């Protein structure tokens, strides 16, 4: 059983810790060094429960196992119904079906926020995340070839999109 709740500033250390677990693998983020709580305060404050939520994902015991960020795309008024979704899970939850539950719930919640289009920005070599998003109807809308360099290796970025409302 997985449940969502609004993140609070008190959750920021856990959010950062989960995020930092993805850096070394070079599959999920373009950050190459661990980030700090202080560096994410503005990012945290840019979220709002009514329009651009940041949700904590908890298991049945109330332990945080991940988080979901819904962020504005491109920051212009005409794009207000389009957002970027990002899902981060603790290492022990990856590859165990938790991502499916979280993505499905996030899509449903986004429909109630006036969001019409969800975008996912995923490295082309991150096959597990690409597979997950495509399973839920996301399609490749763009490929940015070799736009990132991680440890001397050029990496491409796939932009996946899904219309969730008309």
C-alpha positions as CSV (number, residue, x, y, z in Angstrom):
1,X,0.0,0.0,0.0
2,X,1.3,3.4,-1.1
3,X,0.0,6.8,-0.1
4,X,0.7,10.3,-1.2
5,X,0.9,13.4,1.0
6,X,2.0,16.9,0.5
7,X,5.7,17.4,1.2
8,X,6.7,19.9,3.9
9,X,10.0,21.7,4.4
10,X,10.7,19.1,7.1
11,X,10.8,16.4,4.3
12,X,13.5,18.2,2.4
13,X,16.4,16.2,3.9
14,X,14.7,13.0,2.9
15,X,13.9,14.3,-0.6
16,X,17.5,15.2,-1.0
17,X,18.8,11.9,0.4
18,X,16.6,9.9,-2.0
19,X,17.7,12.1,-5.0
20,X,21.4,11.8,-4.1
21,X,21.1,8.0,-4.3
22,X,20.5,8.3,-8.0
23,X,23.6,10.4,-8.9
24,X,26.3,7.7,-8.8
25,X,24.4,5.5,-11.2
26,X,24.5,8.1,-14.0
27,X,21.1,7.0,-15.2
28,X,18.6,9.4,-13.7
29,X,20.0,12.9,-13.2
30,X,22.5,15.2,-14.9
31,X,23.9,16.2,-11.4
32,X,27.3,14.7,-11.0
33,X,27.9,15.4,-7.3
34,X,25.5,15.1,-4.3
35,X,23.3,18.1,-3.8
36,X,22.5,19.8,-0.4
37,X,19.3,20.6,1.3
38,X,20.2,24.3,1.2
39,X,20.6,24.2,-2.6
40,X,17.0,22.8,-3.0
41,X,15.1,25.3,-0.8
42,X,14.1,27.6,-3.7
43,X,13.1,24.5,-5.8
44,X,11.0,23.3,-2.9
45,X,9.3,26.7,-2.5
46,X,8.5,26.8,-6.3
47,X,6.0,23.9,-5.7
48,X,2.4,24.6,-4.5
49,X,-0.2,22.0,-3.5
50,X,-2.9,23.6,-5.6
51,X,-1.0,23.8,-8.9
52,X,2.6,22.4,-8.8
53,X,2.6,19.8,-6.0
54,X,5.5,18.0,-4.4
55,X,4.2,14.7,-3.0
56,X,5.9,12.4,-0.5
57,X,5.3,8.7,-1.2
58,X,4.9,6.6,1.9
59,X,4.5,2.9,2.6
60,X,1.9,1.4,4.9
61,X,4.0,2.2,7.9
62,X,4.3,5.9,7.0
63,X,7.9,5.6,5.9
64,X,8.9,7.8,3.0
65,X,9.9,5.6,0.1
66,X,10.0,8.3,-2.6
67,X,8.6,11.6,-3.9
68,X,7.0,13.1,-6.9
69,X,7.5,16.6,-8.3
70,X,5.2,18.4,-10.7
71,X,6.9,21.4,-12.1
72,X,6.0,24.1,-14.7
73,X,7.2,23.6,-18.2
74,X,8.9,26.6,-19.8
75,X,7.4,29.1,-17.4
76,X,5.2,31.0,-19.9
77,X,1.4,31.5,-19.3
78,X,0.4,29.6,-22.5
79,X,2.0,26.4,-21.1
80,X,0.2,26.5,-17.7
81,X,-1.6,23.2,-18.4
82,X,1.7,21.4,-19.2
83,X,4.0,20.2,-16.5
84,X,7.1,18.0,-16.0
85,X,6.7,15.0,-13.7
86,X,9.7,13.6,-11.9
87,X,9.5,10.4,-9.7
88,X,12.3,9.4,-7.3
89,X,12.2,6.2,-5.2
90,X,14.5,4.8,-2.6
91,X,16.9,2.1,-4.1
92,X,15.1,-0.8,-2.4
93,X,11.8,0.2,-4.1
94,X,13.1,0.4,-7.6
95,X,12.2,-2.4,-10.0
96,X,9.5,-3.8,-7.6
97,X,6.4,-2.3,-9.1
98,X,6.3,0.8,-6.8
99,X,7.0,3.1,-9.7
100,X,3.9,1.8,-11.5
101,X,1.6,2.5,-8.6
102,X,3.2,6.0,-8.1
103,X,3.0,7.0,-11.7
104,X,-0.6,5.9,-12.1
105,X,-1.6,7.8,-8.9
106,X,0.3,10.9,-10.0
107,X,-1.5,10.9,-13.4
108,X,-4.9,10.7,-11.7
109,X,-4.0,13.5,-9.2
110,X,-2.7,15.7,-12.0
111,X,-6.0,15.5,-13.8
112,X,-7.7,17.2,-10.8
113,X,-5.2,20.1,-11.0
114,X,-6.1,21.4,-14.4
115,X,-3.1,19.8,-16.0
116,X,-3.6,18.6,-19.5
117,X,-0.2,17.4,-20.6
118,X,2.6,15.6,-18.6
119,X,6.2,15.5,-19.8
120,X,9.0,13.3,-18.6
121,X,12.6,14.1,-19.3
122,X,14.5,10.8,-19.2
123,X,18.0,9.8,-20.4
124,X,17.9,7.6,-23.4
125,X,20.0,4.9,-21.6
126,X,17.5,4.8,-18.7
127,X,15.6,1.9,-20.1
128,X,13.6,1.0,-16.9
129,X,12.2,4.6,-16.7
130,X,11.4,4.7,-20.4
131,X,9.6,1.4,-20.2
132,X,7.6,2.5,-17.2
133,X,6.4,5.7,-18.7
134,X,5.6,4.1,-22.1
135,X,3.6,1.5,-20.2
136,X,1.3,4.3,-19.0
137,X,0.8,5.8,-22.5
138,X,3.7,8.3,-22.7
139,X,5.1,8.6,-26.1
140,X,8.5,9.9,-27.3
141,X,7.9,13.5,-28.4
142,X,11.5,14.6,-28.7
143,X,15.1,13.3,-28.7
144,X,17.9,15.6,-27.8
145,X,21.0,13.7,-28.9
146,X,24.2,13.9,-26.9
147,X,23.2,16.9,-24.8
148,X,24.7,15.7,-21.6
149,X,28.1,14.4,-20.7
150,X,28.5,12.0,-17.8
151,X,32.0,10.7,-17.0
152,X,33.2,11.5,-20.5
153,X,30.2,9.7,-22.2
154,X,27.7,11.6,-24.3
155,X,24.1,11.0,-23.2
156,X,20.9,11.8,-25.0
157,X,17.7,13.0,-23.4
158,X,14.3,11.7,-24.4
159,X,11.2,13.9,-23.8
160,X,8.1,11.8,-23.3
161,X,4.7,13.3,-23.3
162,X,1.1,12.2,-22.5
163,X,-2.2,14.1,-22.8
164,X,-4.2,13.5,-19.7
165,X,-7.1,15.8,-20.4
166,X,-8.7,17.8,-23.3
